[in-house]
């Protein structure tokens, strides 16, 4: 067996958990689909839910580590590295080195060979190691709806179809590829085999499909400029940095954040307790089965989704 489990043992950890509850991998292979964009808002969601103590996040992009830069002052934000170099393949094992309820890994583009090699070498998706390391892995596959992206997604479903502990969610990014909010063409399986495969596999594998809220391009440009040029951290922007935006920009951004809250509230469940007169937020579960059930009717009609965030 791989020594990944030994590497993951952390005697300094004060967590009473023995394994990671949910390993969340944010990927999509194709560049520019919005993987880091989704990750930044997912992390900000945990901040707004006062659930930072429940997470660890790894940015695996060795060249454009923008997620790491946006949250580098947070103790739960770290880097990971996946490589084909047989002498360094173990470096990726850092993703299971800290036992937290949620471990998030933001994958860069064009990582599949490196990542698959790491998973194969360390048996990360083999049941024996999985049972010792994490409860369930959720793969958030981000797509811009382009031909290549959808083809990669279909290949992803085939690759992991026999892994019941790996569950996939398809996130369609409305702000990429010039598609705006209309992805209806993805349901037209009569034109291309890849579309037929997409609708058939989503139906047979019962894959939840969610859409990423779109931020108006000018507001997105302004937000990215503030983060880059003024060195504002993303969590600072969503809490106290909105004063950098003029009134209409601020309203657009607040609406955008509310849409992301709604998106993630469909998936994540928390529970609140009181300890020493202090409110404690604990992560409970990803409501995967509930989302699958809520999309059952349109899925059976071969509709990929019924509404947008």
C-alpha positions as a LaTeX table, in Angstrom:
\begin{tabular}{lrrr}
\hline
Residue & $x$ (\AA) & $y$ (\AA) & $z$ (\AA) \\
\hline
Unk1 & 0.00 & 0.00 & 0.00 \\
Unk2 & 1.14 & 3.59 & $-0.62$ \\
Unk3 & 2.70 & 5.52 & 2.25 \\
Unk4 & 0.25 & 8.37 & 1.61 \\
Unk5 & $-1.67$ & 7.52 & 4.76 \\
Unk6 & 1.47 & 7.65 & 6.87 \\
Unk7 & 2.28 & 11.04 & 5.34 \\
Unk8 & $-1.21$ & 12.26 & 6.20 \\
Unk9 & $-0.86$ & 11.44 & 9.88 \\
Unk10 & $-0.44$ & 14.71 & 11.71 \\
Unk11 & 0.37 & 14.23 & 15.40 \\
Unk12 & 0.06 & 17.97 & 16.01 \\
Unk13 & $-3.55$ & 18.03 & 14.84 \\
Unk14 & $-6.05$ & 18.72 & 17.58 \\
Unk15 & $-8.98$ & 17.47 & 15.53 \\
Unk16 & $-10.89$ & 14.55 & 16.98 \\
Unk17 & $-11.65$ & 13.37 & 13.45 \\
Unk18 & $-9.74$ & 10.38 & 12.17 \\
Unk19 & $-10.33$ & 11.05 & 8.48 \\
Unk20 & $-11.24$ & 13.96 & 6.23 \\
Unk21 & $-14.99$ & 14.16 & 5.84 \\
Unk22 & $-15.14$ & 15.64 & 2.34 \\
Unk23 & $-12.31$ & 16.10 & $-0.12$ \\
Unk24 & $-13.44$ & 18.69 & $-2.69$ \\
Unk25 & $-11.50$ & 18.86 & $-5.95$ \\
Unk26 & $-12.21$ & 21.86 & $-8.19$ \\
Unk27 & $-11.09$ & 21.08 & $-11.73$ \\
Unk28 & $-12.06$ & 21.04 & $-15.37$ \\
Unk29 & $-8.72$ & 20.61 & $-17.19$ \\
Unk30 & $-9.43$ & 23.27 & $-19.83$ \\
Unk31 & $-7.94$ & 26.70 & $-19.14$ \\
Unk32 & $-10.05$ & 29.80 & $-18.56$ \\
Unk33 & $-13.28$ & 28.05 & $-17.56$ \\
Unk34 & $-13.42$ & 29.67 & $-14.11$ \\
Unk35 & $-11.98$ & 27.12 & $-11.67$ \\
Unk36 & $-10.19$ & 29.74 & $-9.58$ \\
Unk37 & $-13.18$ & 32.07 & $-9.90$ \\
Unk38 & $-15.44$ & 29.42 & $-8.35$ \\
Unk39 & $-12.86$ & 28.58 & $-5.68$ \\
Unk40 & $-12.52$ & 32.17 & $-4.49$ \\
Unk41 & $-16.27$ & 32.47 & $-3.96$ \\
Unk42 & $-16.50$ & 29.07 & $-2.30$ \\
Unk43 & $-13.85$ & 30.15 & 0.20 \\
Unk44 & $-15.59$ & 33.48 & 0.76 \\
Unk45 & $-18.82$ & 31.54 & 1.40 \\
Unk46 & $-17.16$ & 29.65 & 4.26 \\
Unk47 & $-15.86$ & 32.94 & 5.63 \\
Unk48 & $-19.34$ & 34.50 & 5.56 \\
Unk49 & $-20.76$ & 31.37 & 7.20 \\
Unk50 & $-18.17$ & 31.73 & 10.01 \\
Unk51 & $-16.94$ & 28.23 & 9.15 \\
Unk52 & $-13.27$ & 28.91 & 8.37 \\
Unk53 & $-12.15$ & 26.50 & 11.09 \\
Unk54 & $-13.73$ & 23.67 & 9.11 \\
Unk55 & $-11.58$ & 24.00 & 5.98 \\
Unk56 & $-8.13$ & 23.71 & 4.47 \\
Unk57 & $-7.55$ & 24.82 & 0.88 \\
Unk58 & $-4.66$ & 23.99 & $-1.46$ \\
Unk59 & $-3.89$ & 25.93 & $-4.62$ \\
Unk60 & $-2.20$ & 23.49 & $-7.00$ \\
Unk61 & $-1.37$ & 25.99 & $-9.76$ \\
Unk62 & 2.44 & 26.38 & $-9.80$ \\
Unk63 & 2.44 & 29.36 & $-12.18$ \\
Unk64 & $-0.73$ & 31.42 & $-11.58$ \\
Unk65 & $-1.47$ & 30.80 & $-7.90$ \\
Unk66 & $-4.10$ & 33.53 & $-7.75$ \\
Unk67 & $-6.30$ & 31.74 & $-5.19$ \\
Unk68 & $-3.32$ & 31.40 & $-2.86$ \\
Unk69 & $-2.44$ & 35.07 & $-3.31$ \\
Unk70 & $-6.01$ & 36.18 & $-2.56$ \\
Unk71 & $-6.11$ & 34.29 & 0.75 \\
Unk72 & $-2.41$ & 33.97 & 1.63 \\
Unk73 & $-2.89$ & 35.56 & 5.05 \\
Unk74 & $-5.29$ & 32.82 & 6.09 \\
Unk75 & $-3.82$ & 29.89 & 8.08 \\
Unk76 & $-5.92$ & 27.40 & 6.12 \\
Unk77 & $-4.57$ & 28.50 & 2.69 \\
Unk78 & $-1.63$ & 26.46 & 1.33 \\
Unk79 & $-0.02$ & 25.27 & $-1.90$ \\
Unk80 & 0.14 & 21.79 & $-3.41$ \\
Unk81 & 2.20 & 20.46 & $-6.30$ \\
Unk82 & 1.44 & 17.60 & $-8.70$ \\
Unk83 & 4.17 & 16.37 & $-11.02$ \\
Unk84 & 5.08 & 13.44 & $-13.27$ \\
Unk85 & 8.56 & 13.42 & $-11.73$ \\
Unk86 & 8.74 & 10.06 & $-9.94$ \\
Unk87 & 11.06 & 11.54 & $-7.34$ \\
Unk88 & 8.60 & 14.29 & $-6.43$ \\
Unk89 & 5.23 & 12.57 & $-6.91$ \\
Unk90 & 4.75 & 12.38 & $-3.14$ \\
Unk91 & 4.67 & 16.18 & $-2.86$ \\
Unk92 & 0.98 & 16.13 & $-3.73$ \\
Unk93 & 0.26 & 14.12 & $-0.60$ \\
Unk94 & 0.05 & 17.38 & 1.31 \\
Unk95 & $-3.62$ & 17.52 & 0.31 \\
Unk96 & $-4.40$ & 14.89 & 2.95 \\
Unk97 & $-1.82$ & 16.02 & 5.50 \\
Unk98 & $-4.32$ & 17.99 & 7.57 \\
Unk99 & $-7.46$ & 16.33 & 8.84 \\
Unk100 & $-10.25$ & 18.85 & 8.51 \\
Unk101 & $-13.95$ & 18.34 & 7.78 \\
Unk102 & $-13.42$ & 19.89 & 4.33 \\
Unk103 & $-10.23$ & 19.87 & 2.25 \\
Unk104 & $-10.43$ & 21.88 & $-0.99$ \\
Unk105 & $-7.99$ & 21.46 & $-3.88$ \\
Unk106 & $-7.99$ & 24.01 & $-6.71$ \\
Unk107 & $-6.49$ & 22.34 & $-9.79$ \\
Unk108 & $-4.90$ & 24.32 & $-12.64$ \\
Unk109 & $-5.56$ & 23.62 & $-16.31$ \\
Unk110 & $-3.73$ & 20.88 & $-18.23$ \\
Unk111 & $-3.10$ & 18.95 & $-15.02$ \\
Unk112 & $-4.81$ & 15.66 & $-15.84$ \\
Unk113 & $-1.66$ & 13.61 & $-16.59$ \\
Unk114 & 0.11 & 14.86 & $-13.47$ \\
Unk115 & $-2.95$ & 14.50 & $-11.27$ \\
Unk116 & $-3.85$ & 11.04 & $-12.60$ \\
Unk117 & $-0.25$ & 9.94 & $-12.07$ \\
Unk118 & $-0.34$ & 11.18 & $-8.49$ \\
Unk119 & $-3.68$ & 9.44 & $-7.83$ \\
Unk120 & $-2.42$ & 6.19 & $-9.37$ \\
Unk121 & 0.90 & 6.23 & $-7.53$ \\
Unk122 & $-0.77$ & 6.95 & $-4.20$ \\
Unk123 & $-3.99$ & 4.99 & $-4.79$ \\
Unk124 & $-5.96$ & 8.10 & $-3.83$ \\
Unk125 & $-9.08$ & 6.76 & $-5.54$ \\
Unk126 & $-8.68$ & 3.15 & $-4.44$ \\
Unk127 & $-11.17$ & 2.02 & $-1.83$ \\
Unk128 & $-8.57$ & 0.75 & 0.63 \\
Unk129 & $-6.82$ & 4.09 & 0.95 \\
Unk130 & $-10.02$ & 6.10 & 0.61 \\
Unk131 & $-11.55$ & 4.43 & 3.67 \\
Unk132 & $-8.51$ & 5.40 & 5.73 \\
Unk133 & $-8.19$ & 8.95 & 4.43 \\
Unk134 & $-11.52$ & 10.55 & 3.49 \\
Unk135 & $-15.22$ & 9.79 & 3.58 \\
Unk136 & $-16.32$ & 11.17 & 0.19 \\
Unk137 & $-14.60$ & 13.04 & $-2.63$ \\
Unk138 & $-16.64$ & 15.61 & $-4.54$ \\
Unk139 & $-15.29$ & 16.70 & $-7.90$ \\
Unk140 & $-16.58$ & 20.14 & $-8.87$ \\
Unk141 & $-16.06$ & 20.07 & $-12.64$ \\
Unk142 & $-16.13$ & 23.61 & $-14.03$ \\
Unk143 & $-17.05$ & 24.00 & $-17.69$ \\
Unk144 & $-17.52$ & 26.94 & $-20.03$ \\
Unk145 & $-19.81$ & 24.86 & $-22.26$ \\
Unk146 & $-17.35$ & 24.71 & $-25.16$ \\
Unk147 & $-16.89$ & 21.56 & $-27.23$ \\
Unk148 & $-13.49$ & 20.70 & $-25.73$ \\
Unk149 & $-14.65$ & 21.36 & $-22.17$ \\
Unk150 & $-17.76$ & 19.19 & $-22.52$ \\
Unk151 & $-15.71$ & 16.44 & $-24.17$ \\
Unk152 & $-13.33$ & 16.49 & $-21.20$ \\
Unk153 & $-16.26$ & 16.32 & $-18.81$ \\
Unk154 & $-17.71$ & 13.23 & $-20.53$ \\
Unk155 & $-14.27$ & 11.61 & $-20.33$ \\
Unk156 & $-14.11$ & 12.50 & $-16.62$ \\
Unk157 & $-17.44$ & 10.75 & $-15.95$ \\
Unk158 & $-16.24$ & 7.63 & $-17.72$ \\
Unk159 & $-12.93$ & 7.62 & $-15.87$ \\
Unk160 & $-14.55$ & 7.65 & $-12.42$ \\
Unk161 & $-17.84$ & 5.86 & $-13.08$ \\
Unk162 & $-16.89$ & 2.89 & $-10.89$ \\
Unk163 & $-15.89$ & 5.01 & $-7.89$ \\
Unk164 & $-18.99$ & 5.34 & $-5.67$ \\
Unk165 & $-17.09$ & 7.48 & $-3.15$ \\
Unk166 & $-16.28$ & 10.06 & $-5.87$ \\
Unk167 & $-19.29$ & 12.20 & $-6.76$ \\
Unk168 & $-19.26$ & 14.81 & $-9.51$ \\
Unk169 & $-21.07$ & 18.15 & $-9.76$ \\
Unk170 & $-21.04$ & 19.99 & $-13.10$ \\
Unk171 & $-20.69$ & 23.77 & $-12.72$ \\
Unk172 & $-21.52$ & 25.66 & $-15.91$ \\
Unk173 & $-19.86$ & 29.07 & $-15.98$ \\
Unk174 & $-22.24$ & 31.62 & $-17.44$ \\
Unk175 & $-19.54$ & 34.26 & $-17.74$ \\
Unk176 & $-17.22$ & 32.35 & $-20.06$ \\
Unk177 & $-17.23$ & 31.41 & $-23.76$ \\
Unk178 & $-19.71$ & 34.14 & $-24.69$ \\
Unk179 & $-22.65$ & 31.94 & $-23.68$ \\
Unk180 & $-24.13$ & 34.25 & $-21.08$ \\
Unk181 & $-26.99$ & 32.45 & $-19.35$ \\
Unk182 & $-28.02$ & 30.27 & $-22.29$ \\
Unk183 & $-26.62$ & 26.75 & $-22.28$ \\
Unk184 & $-29.71$ & 25.27 & $-23.91$ \\
Unk185 & $-27.64$ & 23.96 & $-26.84$ \\
Unk186 & $-26.10$ & 21.41 & $-24.46$ \\
Unk187 & $-29.42$ & 19.59 & $-24.44$ \\
Unk188 & $-29.44$ & 19.21 & $-28.24$ \\
Unk189 & $-28.07$ & 15.70 & $-28.52$ \\
Unk190 & $-29.01$ & 15.27 & $-32.18$ \\
Unk191 & $-26.13$ & 17.32 & $-33.60$ \\
Unk192 & $-22.94$ & 15.87 & $-32.13$ \\
Unk193 & $-21.97$ & 12.67 & $-30.36$ \\
Unk194 & $-20.43$ & 14.63 & $-27.50$ \\
Unk195 & $-23.81$ & 16.24 & $-26.74$ \\
Unk196 & $-25.57$ & 12.89 & $-26.91$ \\
Unk197 & $-22.98$ & 11.49 & $-24.50$ \\
Unk198 & $-23.40$ & 14.48 & $-22.22$ \\
Unk199 & $-27.17$ & 14.26 & $-21.85$ \\
Unk200 & $-27.15$ & 10.46 & $-21.64$ \\
Unk201 & $-24.45$ & 10.30 & $-19.00$ \\
Unk202 & $-25.91$ & 13.09 & $-16.87$ \\
Unk203 & $-29.17$ & 11.19 & $-16.94$ \\
Unk204 & $-27.70$ & 7.74 & $-16.25$ \\
Unk205 & $-25.16$ & 8.88 & $-13.63$ \\
Unk206 & $-27.56$ & 11.44 & $-12.09$ \\
Unk207 & $-25.03$ & 14.26 & $-12.11$ \\
Unk208 & $-26.19$ & 17.54 & $-10.53$ \\
Unk209 & $-25.80$ & 20.56 & $-12.81$ \\
Unk210 & $-25.40$ & 24.05 & $-11.31$ \\
Unk211 & $-24.68$ & 27.39 & $-12.97$ \\
Unk212 & $-22.13$ & 29.92 & $-11.75$ \\
Unk213 & $-23.56$ & 33.44 & $-11.33$ \\
Unk214 & $-22.26$ & 35.96 & $-13.82$ \\
Unk215 & $-20.63$ & 39.18 & $-12.67$ \\
Unk216 & $-20.95$ & 42.05 & $-15.20$ \\
Unk217 & $-17.60$ & 42.35 & $-17.04$ \\
Unk218 & $-16.89$ & 45.93 & $-15.95$ \\
Unk219 & $-17.54$ & 45.08 & $-12.27$ \\
Unk220 & $-15.42$ & 41.96 & $-12.55$ \\
Unk221 & $-12.61$ & 44.05 & $-14.09$ \\
Unk222 & $-12.87$ & 46.58 & $-11.24$ \\
Unk223 & $-12.86$ & 43.87 & $-8.57$ \\
Unk224 & $-9.82$ & 42.14 & $-10.12$ \\
Unk225 & $-8.03$ & 45.49 & $-10.39$ \\
Unk226 & $-8.61$ & 46.21 & $-6.70$ \\
Unk227 & $-7.30$ & 42.78 & $-5.77$ \\
Unk228 & $-4.25$ & 43.06 & $-8.00$ \\
Unk229 & $-3.21$ & 46.71 & $-7.79$ \\
Unk230 & $-4.19$ & 47.60 & $-4.22$ \\
Unk231 & $-3.24$ & 44.27 & $-2.68$ \\
Unk232 & $-6.68$ & 43.81 & $-1.13$ \\
Unk233 & $-7.38$ & 40.23 & $-0.07$ \\
Unk234 & $-10.60$ & 38.77 & $-1.37$ \\
Unk235 & $-12.05$ & 38.21 & 2.10 \\
Unk236 & $-11.32$ & 41.86 & 2.89 \\
Unk237 & $-13.18$ & 42.96 & $-0.21$ \\
Unk238 & $-16.32$ & 41.01 & 0.70 \\
Unk239 & $-16.30$ & 42.22 & 4.30 \\
Unk240 & $-15.00$ & 45.78 & 4.41 \\
Unk241 & $-13.47$ & 46.54 & 1.03 \\
Unk242 & $-16.72$ & 47.32 & $-0.75$ \\
Unk243 & $-16.14$ & 50.98 & 0.09 \\
Unk244 & $-13.67$ & 50.88 & $-2.81$ \\
Unk245 & $-16.64$ & 50.45 & $-5.16$ \\
Unk246 & $-19.05$ & 53.22 & $-6.12$ \\
Unk247 & $-22.73$ & 52.79 & $-5.22$ \\
Unk248 & $-23.95$ & 50.98 & $-8.34$ \\
Unk249 & $-20.84$ & 48.79 & $-8.47$ \\
Unk250 & $-21.34$ & 47.90 & $-4.82$ \\
Unk251 & $-24.98$ & 46.96 & $-5.40$ \\
Unk252 & $-24.04$ & 44.76 & $-8.35$ \\
Unk253 & $-21.33$ & 43.08 & $-6.30$ \\
Unk254 & $-23.62$ & 42.52 & $-3.31$ \\
Unk255 & $-26.24$ & 40.97 & $-5.58$ \\
Unk256 & $-23.52$ & 38.77 & $-7.06$ \\
Unk257 & $-22.44$ & 37.58 & $-3.60$ \\
Unk258 & $-26.06$ & 36.82 & $-2.68$ \\
Unk259 & $-26.39$ & 34.65 & $-5.80$ \\
Unk260 & $-23.28$ & 32.72 & $-4.83$ \\
Unk261 & $-24.65$ & 32.28 & $-1.31$ \\
Unk262 & $-27.81$ & 30.81 & $-2.82$ \\
Unk263 & $-25.75$ & 28.54 & $-5.07$ \\
Unk264 & $-23.66$ & 27.10 & $-2.23$ \\
Unk265 & $-26.57$ & 26.93 & 0.21 \\
Unk266 & $-28.04$ & 24.33 & $-2.15$ \\
Unk267 & $-25.01$ & 22.16 & $-1.48$ \\
Unk268 & $-23.60$ & 22.80 & 1.98 \\
Unk269 & $-25.24$ & 22.20 & 5.33 \\
Unk270 & $-23.99$ & 23.53 & 8.67 \\
Unk271 & $-25.08$ & 23.18 & 12.26 \\
Unk272 & $-24.79$ & 25.76 & 15.01 \\
Unk273 & $-24.09$ & 25.08 & 18.68 \\
Unk274 & $-23.36$ & 27.17 & 21.76 \\
Unk275 & $-20.18$ & 26.59 & 23.74 \\
Unk276 & $-19.34$ & 28.85 & 26.67 \\
Unk277 & $-21.85$ & 31.42 & 25.39 \\
Unk278 & $-20.10$ & 31.42 & 22.03 \\
Unk279 & $-21.72$ & 30.42 & 18.74 \\
Unk280 & $-19.85$ & 27.57 & 17.08 \\
Unk281 & $-20.46$ & 26.71 & 13.42 \\
Unk282 & $-19.73$ & 23.15 & 12.34 \\
Unk283 & $-19.87$ & 21.68 & 8.88 \\
Unk284 & $-22.43$ & 18.89 & 8.58 \\
Unk285 & $-22.66$ & 17.61 & 5.00 \\
Unk286 & $-22.90$ & 18.24 & 1.29 \\
Unk287 & $-26.53$ & 17.84 & 0.27 \\
Unk288 & $-25.63$ & 15.95 & $-2.89$ \\
Unk289 & $-28.53$ & 13.49 & $-2.85$ \\
Unk290 & $-31.03$ & 16.29 & $-2.26$ \\
Unk291 & $-29.76$ & 18.23 & $-5.27$ \\
Unk292 & $-29.87$ & 15.06 & $-7.38$ \\
Unk293 & $-33.44$ & 14.44 & $-6.30$ \\
Unk294 & $-34.50$ & 18.05 & $-6.94$ \\
Unk295 & $-33.27$ & 17.73 & $-10.56$ \\
Unk296 & $-34.79$ & 14.31 & $-11.15$ \\
Unk297 & $-37.81$ & 15.43 & $-13.17$ \\
Unk298 & $-35.98$ & 17.69 & $-15.68$ \\
Unk299 & $-33.14$ & 15.17 & $-15.90$ \\
Unk300 & $-35.57$ & 12.42 & $-16.91$ \\
Unk301 & $-36.83$ & 14.80 & $-19.59$ \\
Unk302 & $-33.20$ & 15.24 & $-20.67$ \\
Unk303 & $-33.15$ & 18.85 & $-19.53$ \\
Unk304 & $-29.81$ & 19.68 & $-17.96$ \\
Unk305 & $-31.18$ & 22.36 & $-15.65$ \\
Unk306 & $-34.33$ & 24.29 & $-14.93$ \\
Unk307 & $-33.10$ & 27.55 & $-13.47$ \\
Unk308 & $-30.01$ & 29.66 & $-13.02$ \\
Unk309 & $-28.43$ & 31.08 & $-9.90$ \\
\hline
\end{tabular}
